[in-house]
Amino acid sequence: MSKLTFTQQQLKQAAAKQALTLIEPGMILGVGTGSTVNCLIDLLAKVNLKGAVASSQVTENKLKALGIEVLDLNQTGELDLYIDGADEVNSGLELIKGGGGALTREKIVAAASKQFICMVDDSKWVQTLGVAFPVAIEVLPQARSYVARELVKLGGEPVYREGFVTDYGNLILDVYDLDIGDPLAMEQCINNITGVVCNGIFAKRKADKLLIARQTGVEILP
Ligand code: 5RP
């Protein structure tokens, strides 16, 4: 008998379905950005949310299209729950995010939430962050070249994400080959470069819980 295999999209849907079970009616939910989050948004009409805080303009538009009220984080206070995907996750539940360029707003909403649940398919699981996927860094436009030179000094190879402007009107450098043996130290080191707005290493505010969809089912860590 042939073995059933799920596609990556089906695994993303499975992770999102599991995440849905952790949302309580009446909540104000922090909602991330990306294709995995889009699977969750498709299911959110079933939950009677009080409202949502969006981590990007794209997510905001999708939530509004479903009739979900999108609230300003300055009005909501601390959120009970933020749910988002990731580009990479390690066993310490530290993440690389920002493939979609929404890292700054995502990091703000994650930081302002009591609990951060990350949902991924198992292709995102890595031993060491940043070996396969670059770290996205949001920079003020005028500082782009200066920040790139500083990143080279850190051993990275920055690539300007041409034609992309963030929700805040800034630019993105995707940095390859950084040694991220210590994610928290590297996150803080990059933040110290003048002109950097935010970087895609989520170690200071890492995930509290990981839903990882595998061919065998959705594993929940820890
Ligand atoms: C966007 C992100 C996303 O969470 C990350 O890129 C994962 O996206 P996807 O669910 O499409 O794989 O950080 O800035």
Residues whose N, C-alpha, C, O or C-beta is under 5 A from the ligand:
A	BS01	5RP	T33 G34 S35 T36 V37 G85 A86 D87 K97 G98 G99 G100 G101 A102 L103
